Amino acid sequence: MAVPKKKTSKSRRDMRRAHHALTACHVIEDKHTGELVRPHHVCRKTGMYKGEQIIDEN
């Protein structure tokens, strides 16, 4: 079993974890409804994607 030879300092540990933070997802405003939608995703309200009806509105 591998055991570290020396204790990792708090500074070195935190520098390693500097890239672990979550980032907010990007959103754009829909041209037709004005709702915020994620890019390259179907609009849940209208069912449209790139100007085409993907999901029926039943």
FENZIGI-V74363 format. One record per backbone hydrogen bond with DSSP energy under -1.0 kcal/mol. CO is the residue of the C=O (numbers start at 0). NH is the residue of the N-H. If there is no record, write none. Layout:
CO_NH ; CO_NH
//
This chain:
8_12 ; 9_13 ; 10_14 ; 11_15 ; 12_16 ; 16_19 ; 27_36 ; 29_33 ; 34_29 ; 36_27 ; 37_40 ; 42_46 ; 46_53 ; 46_54 ; 47_42 ; 48_51 ; 51_48 ; 55_57
//
